[in-house]
Amino acid sequence: MIHRLIFIVLLGLIGVVVAAEEPTTGIKAAGCFIPTDKGVVLGIGTFRGDIRIPMGKHETGETARETAIRETREETGLEVTTGPLLRTLENGRVFLFLCTPVTPIKDYSLLAPIDTIEIARVIVLDPVTMLSHDGRKIDNPWRFADNRALIVELYAKYKRPE
């Protein structure tokens, strides 16, 4: 009886944690951190050529995870599953999840945005060396100055093995 009670309490606590990370109101944006063996899947902005994390504006009725999945598909062409919440930004209104492609990426050069209004092209970038998957040095600015440090930190922790 005690084990069953502990299990029910633990389930309740897990539910509270999940609910706390998945609000459906007050969300501004959400996106995905997608590490690979060659770097991180990122976008290059259409207008300024800046490096961007696949992330975008929340739509009414979506959870933060649903926003991250939709925006990542639009900006990279990838279908992904979301894993753990890695960071909340902008006073808890922007969510960054660890994401995994549903189908493994076999050819990085085939990655392309579906919606090209904001993203011109998709790259896989080693955030430390700033080399893309095809060996090009990328010296474009980051959309937000602190994004590179965040991506370097997360890549050190979550880099996929070759």
N, C-alpha and C positions, 0 to 999 in steps of 0.2 A: 504494500500500500504506500509506504514512504517513497519507494523508488518511482512509482507511478506519479505521485504528487510532485516529486522533484522534476521529472520529465515534463509534466504539464507546466510547471513554473518556468523551466528552461525554454520551452516552446513559446510561452508568453513573452519572455525576455527577448528571444530572437525576433519575434514579431514586432516588438517595440523598436528594436534596433533597425530592422528593415524599414519600418514605417518612418522612422526618424530620418533615414537617408533618402527617402523617396517621397518628398512632398509633391502634391499636385497643384499647390498654389504658391505664389511668391517665387516661382522659378523664372529666371531670366534667360538662361541658356544652358546647354549641356553638350558634351562631346566625348571623344574617345582618344585614349592614348593607345596606339597600336604598335608594339615593338616587334621587330623581326630580327633575323640574324644579321642583316646588313644595316639596320638603322630603324628609324621610326617613320611610319607613314604620315606624311604632312602635305599640306597644299601650298601652292604658290598663288597669291592673290592676283586677280585680273587687273586691277587698276594700278596698284603700287608695287606689285611684284614681291610683296612681303611674304615671309614664311608664316604659315598658319596651322594651328592644331585643328583637326576636323571638329568643328563645334559650331553651333548656331542657335538661333532664337527658338525659344519654347513656344509651342502652339497650345491653345486652350484645350484642356482635357487630357493632355499627355502627362505621363510621369517623366521624371528626369531621364530615366533609362530609355524610354521611347523617343524622347527628343534626341538623345545621343545616337541611337541607332539610325533614325531618319536622317539626321544631319550628316552622319558619316557616309551613309549610302549616297546622298546627294553630292557631297563634296569629294568622295574618293571612288565611288562606284562599288564599294565593298559592302557586302552583307556581313554584319558582325553580330556577335553575342556579347553582352556586357558582363563583366566580372565585377570585382569589388570597386567600390567608390574609392578613388585615390586622393582626391582633393575637392574641397569646396572653396570657391573663390568669391570675391565681391560680396562679402558679408553673408555667405551661405546661400547665394542666389544663382551661382554658376557651378555646375557639377562636371567633374572629369572622371571618367571610368576607365578601368583597364579593359580593353576589348580585344577579341580574337576573331579573325575572319572565319566565317562559316566554312568556306572552302579555302584550303591553303593557297597562298599566292605563289604561283609557279614562275611567273615572268613579271617582274616589277615594271618593266617598260610598258605593259599593257594597262596599268592603272590609269584611270581617267575619270574626271568628275562627270556626273550626270548633269548637274546644274552649273553652267559655266558663267553665270552672272558674277559670282564672287571669286571662284577658283578657276584659274587658267589651266593649271596642270597639277599632277600629283607626283610627288617624289618620295623616295625612301632615303632618309638622311641620317648619317651618323652624326649626332649632335656634338660630339667631342671634336672630331676631325673636320666637320662640316663638308664631308665628301658624300655625294649622292651615290645611289646604288650602281650607277654606271661610271663612277670614278671622277665625276666633275666636281670641282671646288665650288661651293655655293657661298657667295658672300652677300646675298640678299639680306635686308634687315628683317628682324622678327616683327610681327604685328604688334606685340606688346613686349617691351624691353626685357621683362623678367621671365618670358616664356622659355628662352634657351636654358637658363639655369634650372628651371623646373624640369624640362625635358632631359637634360643631362643627368639630373638626380634620379629621375624615374627610369631612365634607360640603364643606368648602372645597376639598378635593382631588378628590373624586369626583362632585360635583353634575352631574346630567344636564342637557344643554341643553334649552331650551324648544322 
